[in-house]
Amino acid sequence: YTRSLGKPSLALKQALAHRRDVRRHGLDQLVDEYFVALLRMGPSEKESPLSFSRLKIAAESLPILLGGDSRMWQRWIFMFSKIPGGLFVIREKIPVRDPDLPAFVFEMSLEKMLEEALSEDKPHQDKDNLVGQKMDDLFLETLRSWGPTSALRRRIQLHRYCAQNQQWGLQWHSLSGSSAVVPFIQQAEKDLHRRISQTAFGVLADAYHSPSSPQNNSIRQYIDSSKDSLFDVGHLITRLTARLQLGDNANSGSLADYDRSSNIVLGDMKDNHAVIIESMAELELMGERFDRALGYYLAIGSQCMIDSLSSLEETAVQSVNSFCQDSIISTVGQQTKFDNVKYSHVLSLIELHQLSHILLKRNFFFINEKDDSAAESPIVALIMLVGLSRAGRFLMDHCSPPEGSVTPIDSDEKGSSFSGSNLPIDLVAKQMKSRPKLLYWFLFQVFIHKSDIYVKFPTTAVPPAAITDLHRIQFSLFVEYADEDGTKSSESDQSPAGLTAQKDTPFMAFLRAVTKVGGVQADNVREKLETYRGGGADSPVFARELAFVIETFGKGTIEDAKEVLQLYLRGAKNLYMAVAFAERNTKYSSVLWDMLVEHCTTPDPTSDANHNSALGALFGSLLEAAAHTGSDLASLVSRIPEGMSIEGLRPKLIAAITDYRYKVKIHEHVDNMLMDDKVSVLRELSHLSRRGKRMDCEAEGAKNSEKSSTSMSRLDLLKSQRLKFPSVHNSRAFSLPIR
């Protein structure tokens, strides 16, 4: 009766309530009619729009109504595949264990979901397509959940390796990165638990098997197998491989050798989407071909993230120029917007399976060398994939000294095995030559974190030729990309507190270390910096660096001293550094102080401000800087011109004298403490030298021990006799107090 009224839901409800009394109509027929009406699949309802709420109700009803009927599940999975987005809604409802569905059902579902994701994803038209990105993520999540359970366990292992190893190397996993990895672990554990415990009746009753039941043991044996994928992994790899190579006519004949090659062929990258390449990476992980999986992941960074490369390079340059000496980890420790937590497990994959040698194969993405220039190098692709922070720590953790002229390609041809855990810095730098800004960033990370193999050389006196070549390259990159604003110092901020807190620029720190080992010649550095500055003393560009080179490696003449002082005063505009240099250079100190006084008493003709007040403030800063450097304030005060108004002169002089007195008191207290410590140590040494010590040598045998015991007994007897009968000569000695 309800069917005749056109109410299939009420008819199904009556049939389920009185299942034993139903004779004329089959339950499967009523379920079909209910879903047809709910999803508007009838002839009269095809034109009516299908709402998402109806689709969601149908998805929630599938496990309850279909139960363990494999035939009905196959029918309605195919029906849902005809609805746009239908498979994405029911993907978590499709049974993965009970009932057992054939493999072609899952393969059809995955191919249909991929087609819909590709049709929705339009990277060249809409970069902010959130719907397409969400569909890509859901498809990849479904692909992983339907694959082998061993792949799910391996994925959990990789993500846990990222989250738990926070003390790994230079701590390249920050706390924020670890917390962001937790959702990936939880999703993989959820998929694995469903593969183990999903049952057809589990939707209606919360039934779980006991751990000691034989059925649970059989489940565990089944799950531990690595060939329990719900679809044919090899068949899907073949389908996607053909899709990747559709645009590559030159490599069409190389499909037969695809399985035997460790390289990957991507064909025309303009027609490929990131979701296809990432799907191939996931499938290769399921097949335990980790080198090929890493290649596909690197291809994602090389081709699908090319739009953000320019911003990434600017961030790399800025991280070097804003480096702070007080915090070494700050250079690569800060999380940037380019750090991709989604692919952080790729670093764990490289570490656990010793795949570092893959990063050194320049032509890994293509079989033909003519296509080599179409992709970025593997190292650059890895940086684009995981971000500067994680890639920097990973590279520093695996960097090694140069290996010489033997390259990984030559070693593979000769049959030798290249180290899978080391990355020679010269080979890594060679890959980054096409991206000089990233090379500038990488060499600075090596300079900071790997100084023992880059600038210190504890085991050799002469640095390797490969290292000195890198020094010259880095010097050229510093000249090209060093921040010019970092060398400037406004005259308005000349307080000694701010000036004394200034640290060396990254360029100066590099010059201090490299010029000592001979990587870069000081004469060449001076010539190139003077050429770059243009010969003007007022230019702030590399003023401090040039002053350091002239002061340290110059000829020590009066002309060099004057040039250094002018660079500090007019170039760097740093009065404190100029005063410190004049006090440090004892040979020409008087001449330099005359120049300082002249600089602070000569008005600037280009300035419109009040000359008297400006010069007074400048001379006051000179007095303050001289007080902090320990200069002679009395002679400097006597040289104050008549009529000059110095605001706060009296408090400045009182503060300088007070500070000097405090320093003298501190010095006296430290000197007294040092003398007390000396006396205490000398007393202790004298006391220890006068105290005897009994030595027993068991190696001499029992004979020596008897002699020593006999001699000691005789000595004790003699002492007792002397105490009883003191002699006349020793009576005076016994009257003295014993210390």
KOLZALUM-206065 format. One record per residue (C-alpha): z, x, y. Coordinates in steps of 0.2 Angstrom, whole numbers, padded with zeros to 4 digits, always signed. Each point is the difference from the previous one (the first is absolute). Example, Ala and Ser with C-alpha at 12.3 -4.5 7.8 and 13.67 -1.06 7.14 Angstrom:
% KOLZALUM-206065
+0039+0062-0022-0003+0006+0017
//
This chain:
% KOLZALUM-206065
+0000+0000+0000+0004+0014+0012-0016+0009-0004-0010-0016+0004+0009+0000+0017-0006+0017+0004+0017+0008-0001-0001+0015-0012+0016+0008+0005+0010-0016-0004-0010-0001-0017+0005+0017-0004+0018-0003+0004+0001-0015-0011-0009+0010-0014+0012+0014+0001+0015-0012+0000-0006-0009-0015-0010+0013-0009+0003-0007-0018-0007-0017+0005-0016+0006+0007-0014-0004-0012-0016-0004+0009-0001+0014+0013+0003+0019-0004+0012+0010+0010-0013+0013+0004-0011-0013+0008+0013-0007+0011+0004+0018+0006-0018+0003+0004-0001-0016+0010+0016+0004+0009-0007+0017+0005-0017-0007+0005+0008-0012+0011+0012+0012+0008-0013+0013+0003-0013-0013+0006-0013+0005-0013-0006-0018-0004-0017-0005+0005+0006-0011+0014+0013+0013+0007-0011+0015+0001-0004-0002+0018+0019-0002+0004+0009+0016+0006+0012+0008-0012+0017+0004+0009+0010+0016-0005+0015-0011-0004-0010-0009-0014-0006+0017-0007+0018+0006+0000+0007-0016-0009-0014+0003-0013+0004+0018-0002+0019-0004-0003-0005-0014-0013-0011+0011-0010+0014+0009-0011+0009-0017-0002-0015-0010-0006-0010+0012-0009+0014+0009-0009-0006+0010-0015-0017-0007-0001-0012+0014+0001-0016-0011+0001+0007-0010+0015+0005+0016+0009-0018+0007-0002-0008-0016+0006+0011-0001+0016-0001+0018+0004-0019-0002+0001+0002-0016+0010+0012+0009+0012-0013+0014+0002-0012-0012+0008+0012-0004+0014+0000+0013+0014+0016+0010-0001+0006-0010-0016+0003+0015-0011+0010+0008+0014+0012-0015-0001+0002-0001-0019+0000+0018-0004+0019+0001-0002-0001-0016-0011-0013+0007-0013+0009+0004-0016+0000+0018-0004+0008-0001-0017+0002-0018-0007-0012-0007-0003-0012+0015-0004-0016-0002+0011-0016+0009-0004-0004+0016+0010-0016-0008+0008+0011-0013+0009+0009+0014+0009-0016+0010+0003-0008-0016+0008+0015-0003+0010+0000+0017+0007-0018+0001+0004+0001-0017+0009+0015+0005+0010-0009+0017+0005-0015-0010+0006+0010-0011+0011+0010+0014+0007-0016+0009+0004-0008-0015+0008+0016-0002+0011+0002+0018+0004-0012+0006+0014+0006+0017+0006-0015+0003+0012+0002-0017+0009+0018-0004+0000+0012+0015-0001+0016-0012+0001-0005-0011-0014+0017-0004-0007-0006-0013-0012-0012+0013-0008+0013+0013-0001+0012-0012-0008-0013-0005-0013-0004+0018-0004+0019+0003-0003+0002-0015-0011-0015+0005-0010+0006+0018-0003+0017-0007-0004-0008-0011-0013-0010+0014-0007+0015+0011-0003+0011-0014-0007-0014-0005-0013-0003+0019-0005+0010+0010-0013+0019-0001+0001+0000+0019-0001-0010+0000+0016+0014-0011+0008+0013+0012-0006-0009+0014+0007-0002-0008+0016+0019-0003+0001+0003+0018-0005-0011+0006+0015+0008-0011+0013+0017+0004-0006-0004+0019+0001-0005-0003+0018+0016-0010+0004+0013+0010-0010-0006+0018+0004+0006+0001+0018+0006+0018-0003-0017+0005-0006-0007+0016+0009+0002-0003+0019+0006-0018-0002-0018-0007+0002+0007-0017-0005+0010-0007+0015+0012-0014-0002-0011-0013+0009-0014+0005-0012+0011-0002-0015+0006-0018+0005-0019-0005+0002-0004+0005-0018+0013-0012-0007-0011-0015+0001-0014+0008-0010+0013+0005-0014+0007-0018+0000-0017-0007-0002-0005+0011-0014+0017-0004-0009-0003-0018+0002-0018+0001-0008+0007+0011-0014+0014-0013-0003-0012-0014-0001-0011+0009-0012+0015+0002-0011+0009-0017+0001-0013-0013+0005-0001-0015-0012-0008-0017+0000+0016-0009-0001+0009+0011+0013-0005-0011+0014+0009-0015-0007+0015+0008-0008+0009+0016+0005-0002+0008-0017+0002+0018-0004+0001+0010-0016+0015+0010-0004-0002+0018-0001+0004+0001-0019-0013-0013-0004-0015+0006-0010-0012-0008+0012+0006+0010+0014-0002+0016-0010-0018-0005-0003-0003-0003+0018+0007+0017+0004-0011+0008-0012-0015-0009+0007+0004+0004+0018+0003+0019-0004-0019+0001-0005-0011+0007+0013-0015-0011-0005+0008-0017+0004-0012-0003+0015-0004-0019+0002-0018+0005+0004-0012+0014-0006+0003+0014+0012-0016+0010-0005-0011-0015+0003+0007-0003+0017-0002+0018+0005-0018-0001-0006-0003-0015+0011+0008+0007+0016-0008+0017-0003-0017-0008+0000+0004-0009+0016+0006+0016+0009-0016+0009-0004-0012-0014+0004-0005+0008+0017-0002+0018-0008-0018+0001-0007+0001+0019-0002+0015-0001-0012-0006-0015-0010-0004+0011-0015+0017+0008+0000+0009-0016-0007-0001+0007-0018+0010+0016+0005+0013-0010+0010+0013+0000-0013-0002+0018-0003+0002+0005+0018+0016+0003+0009-0009-0004+0017-0003-0017+0007-0016-0008+0007+0002-0013+0014-0018-0002+0004-0004-0008+0017+0018-0001+0008-0006-0011+0014-0002-0015-0013+0016+0003-0009+0017-0007+0004+0017+0008-0001+0006-0014-0013-0014+0006-0012+0005+0018+0001+0018-0004-0002-0003-0011-0015-0009+0015-0008+0015+0011+0004+0011-0013-0008-0011-0001-0016-0001+0019-0002+0019+0000+0001+0000-0013-0014-0011+0011-0010+0011+0016+0004-0014+0009+0008+0011+0006+0014-0013+0012+0008-0013-0013+0003+0014-0012+0006+0005+0012+0013-0018+0003+0005-0002-0019+0003+0016+0000+0011-0007+0014+0010-0016-0009+0002+0010-0014+0008+0007+0012+0013-0017+0009+0003-0011-0015+0002+0010-0016+0004+0012+0007+0013-0012+0010+0010+0002-0012+0015+0018+0007+0003-0004+0018-0002-0002+0004+0018+0017-0008+0004+0007+0010-0015-0006+0016+0008+0007-0004+0017+0017-0003-0008-0001+0016-0010-0003+0010+0016+0013-0009+0009+0013+0003-0013-0003+0019+0001+0000+0000+0019+0016-0010+0001+0009+0010-0013+0018+0004+0003+0008+0016-0006+0017-0008-0002-0006-0012-0014-0012+0008-0013-0002-0016-0010-0005-0010+0015-0018+0006+0000-0004-0008-0016+0015-0011-0003-0004-0014+0013-0008-0015-0008-0016-0004+0010-0011-0016-0001-0012+0010-0011+0012+0002-0014-0006-0011-0014+0014-0004-0012-0012-0010-0011-0007+0016-0007+0015+0011+0000+0000+0000-0019-0016+0010+0000+0011+0016+0005+0011-0004-0015-0016-0001-0011-0005+0017+0006+0017+0007-0003+0004-0007-0017-0017+0003-0008-0004+0017+0008-0016-0005+0010+0001+0011+0015-0015+0009-0006-0010-0016+0003+0004+0002+0019-0009+0017+0000-0017-0007-0007-0010-0003+0016-0014-0009-0009+0011-0011-0011-0007-0017+0007-0018+0003-0005-0010+0008-0014-0014+0006+0011+0003+0013+0013-0011-0009+0012+0013-0014+0002+0014+0012+0003-0001-0001+0019+0001-0019+0000+0019+0000-0004+0015+0008+0006+0009+0014-0009+0013-0005-0013+0014+0008+0011-0005-0010+0016-0002-0016-0011+0018+0002-0006+0006+0002+0017-0009-0016+0005+0006-0009-0015+0019+0003+0001+0002+0005+0018+0005+0016+0009+0019-0001-0004-0002-0001-0019-0015+0011-0001+0008+0014+0010+0015+0001-0011-0010-0001-0016-0011+0014+0006+0014+0011+0006+0009-0003-0017-0016+0006-0010-0007+0014+0012-0001+0017-0008-0007+0017+0006-0019+0003+0000-0007+0002-0017-0014+0012+0006-0018-0003-0003+0001-0010-0016-0004-0018+0004+0004-0015-0011-0018-0003-0003-0003+0018-0006+0015-0001-0011-0006-0016-0008-0017+0008-0004+0008+0015-0008+0011-0011-0011+0017+0006+0008+0013-0013+0005+0005-0001+0018+0018-0003+0004+0003-0019+0002+0015+0000+0011-0004+0013+0013-0011-0002+0016-0006+0017+0007+0001-0002+0019-0016+0009+0003-0009-0013-0011+0008-0015+0008-0004+0007+0017-0018+0002-0005-0001-0018-0004+0007-0005+0017-0013+0011+0010-0010-0016+0003+0015-0008+0008+0007+0013+0012+0014-0011+0006+0007-0003-0017-0002+0019-0004+0010+0003+0016+0014-0011-0006-0001+0007-0018+0002+0018+0006+0014-0004+0011+0009-0008-0015-0003+0015-0010+0007+0011+0015+0016-0010+0001+0004-0004-0018-0009+0014-0010+0004+0015+0011+0004+0011-0015-0018+0000-0005-0008-0002+0017+0009+0011+0012+0015+0009-0008-0007+0008-0015+0016+0007-0009-0009+0008-0014-0014+0009+0009-0002+0010+0016-0019-0004+0003-0004-0019+0001-0015-0006-0011-0017-0001+0008+0000-0019-0003+0016-0002+0010-0006+0010+0015-0016-0010+0000+0011-0016+0001+0010+0008+0014-0016+0002+0010-0006-0017-0004+0017-0008+0005+0000+0010+0016-0017-0007+0005+0006-0018-0004+0015+0003+0011-0010+0005+0014-0011-0015-0002+0013-0014-0004+0016+0006+0007+0008-0012+0012-0003+0006+0018+0014-0012+0007+0013+0008-0011-0002+0016+0010+0004-0008+0016+0016-0001+0009+0003-0009+0016+0009+0009+0013+0011-0016+0003+0008+0003-0016+0007+0018+0002+0018-0004-0005+0007+0014-0011+0006-0013-0013-0018-0006-0003-0008+0017+0001+0012+0009-0012-0004-0014-0013-0018+0003+0000-0007+0007-0016-0016+0010-0005-0016-0010-0001-0008-0001-0017-0013+0012+0006+0013+0013+0006+0010-0001-0016-0017+0003-0009-0004+0015+0011+0018+0008-0003-0002-0001-0019-0019+0005-0002-0001+0014+0013+0013+0010-0010-0009+0000-0016-0017+0004+0008-0009-0016-0005-0005-0002+0018-0002+0015+0012+0010-0001+0016-0014+0007+0011-0012-0014-0007+0013-0013+0003+0002+0006+0018-0019+0001+0003-0003-0017-0007+0014-0009+0009-0005+0008+0017-0018-0006-0003+0006-0017-0004+0011-0001+0015-0014+0005+0012+0010+0014+0008+0011-0011+0012+0018+0003+0000+0004-0018+0006-0008-0007-0016+0014-0007-0012-0011+0001-0015+0008+0013-0012+0010+0008+0014+0015+0003-0011-0010+0006-0015-0009+0012+0011+0016+0006+0008+0008+0003-0017-0015+0010-0006-0001+0011+0015+0019+0003+0000+0001+0004-0019-0016+0009-0003-0005+0006+0017+0000+0018+0007+0017-0003+0009-0008+0005+0018+0006-0008+0016-0016-0010+0001+0004-0008-0017+0017-0004+0006-0006-0008+0016-0013-0010-0010+0013-0007-0012+0011-0005+0015-0014-0009+0008-0004-0009-0016+0017-0007-0001+0001-0004+0018-0017-0007+0004-0007-0004-0017+0014-0007-0010+0010-0004+0016+0016+0004-0009+0012+0009+0012+0014+0003-0014-0013+0009-0011-0005+0011+0015+0018+0005+0004+0004+0003-0018-0015+0012-0001+0005+0009+0016+0017+0003-0007-0007+0005-0017-0012+0013+0007+0011+0013+0005-0013+0012+0005-0008-0010+0014+0015-0011+0003+0001+0003+0019-0018-0003+0003+0000-0016-0010+0015-0006+0010-0008+0003+0016-0015-0010-0006+0012-0014-0005+0009+0000+0017-0017+0000+0009-0006-0014-0011+0015-0011+0005-0001+0004+0018-0018-0001+0004-0006-0018+0004-0014-0008-0009-0014-0004+0013-0008-0014-0011+0017-0010+0000+0003-0013+0013+0019+0000-0003+0014+0007+0010-0002+0019-0002+0018+0003+0003+0007-0012-0012-0012+0004-0013+0003+0018+0001+0019-0003+0000-0001-0010-0016-0011+0013-0008+0012+0014+0005+0015-0010-0007-0009-0001-0016-0003+0018+0000+0019+0003+0003+0004-0012-0014-0012+0008-0012+0006+0018+0004+0018-0006-0003-0005-0006-0018-0009+0016-0004+0014+0011+0006-0008+0008+0015+0008+0008+0015+0004-0015+0011+0007+0010+0014-0016+0009+0004-0010-0016-0001+0012-0009+0012-0002+0014+0012-0019-0003+0000+0001-0018+0006-0010-0002+0016+0008-0005+0016-0001-0018+0004-0004-0005-0018+0009-0016-0005+0004-0001-0018+0008-0016-0005+0016+0002-0011+0000+0019+0002+0019+0001-0001+0002-0011-0016-0014+0010-0008+0009+0017+0004+0017-0007-0005-0008-0006-0017-0009+0016-0003+0016+0010+0003+0011-0011-0010-0013+0000-0014+0000+0019+0001+0019+0001-0001-0001-0012-0015-0012+0012-0009+0011+0015+0004+0015-0009-0007-0009-0005-0016-0006+0018-0002+0017+0007+0002+0007-0013-0012-0013+0004-0013+0003+0019+0003+0019-0002-0003-0004-0011-0016-0011+0014-0006+0013+0013+0002+0013-0010-0009-0012-0003-0014-0003+0019-0001+0019+0004+0000+0003-0013-0014-0014+0007-0010+0005+0018+0002+0018-0005-0005-0006-0009-0016-0011+0015-0005+0015+0012+0003+0011-0010-0010-0012-0002-0014-0003+0019+0000+0018+0004-0003+0004-0012-0013-0002+0006-0018-0009-0009-0014+0002+0002-0019-0016+0002-0010+0000-0003-0019-0016+0006-0009-0002-0007-0017-0016+0009-0003+0010+0016-0003+0009-0006-0015+0018-0002-0005+0003+0019+0002-0003-0001+0019+0010-0016+0001+0015+0009-0009-0001+0014+0012+0000-0011+0016+0015-0010-0007+0009+0017-0004-0004+0007+0018+0005-0017+0008+0017+0000-0010+0004+0018+0005-0004-0004+0018+0011-0015+0000+0014+0011-0008-0002+0013+0014+0001-0013+0014+0016-0007-0008+0008+0017+0000-0005+0004+0018+0008-0017+0005+0016+0004-0009+0001+0019+0006-0008+0002+0017-0003+0018+0005+0005+0008+0016-0018+0002+0006-0004-0018-0003+0016-0007+0007-0008-0001+0017-0015-0009-0007+0011-0013-0008+0009-0004+0016-0016-0005+0008-0006-0018-0001-0013-0004-0013-0016-0009+0007
//
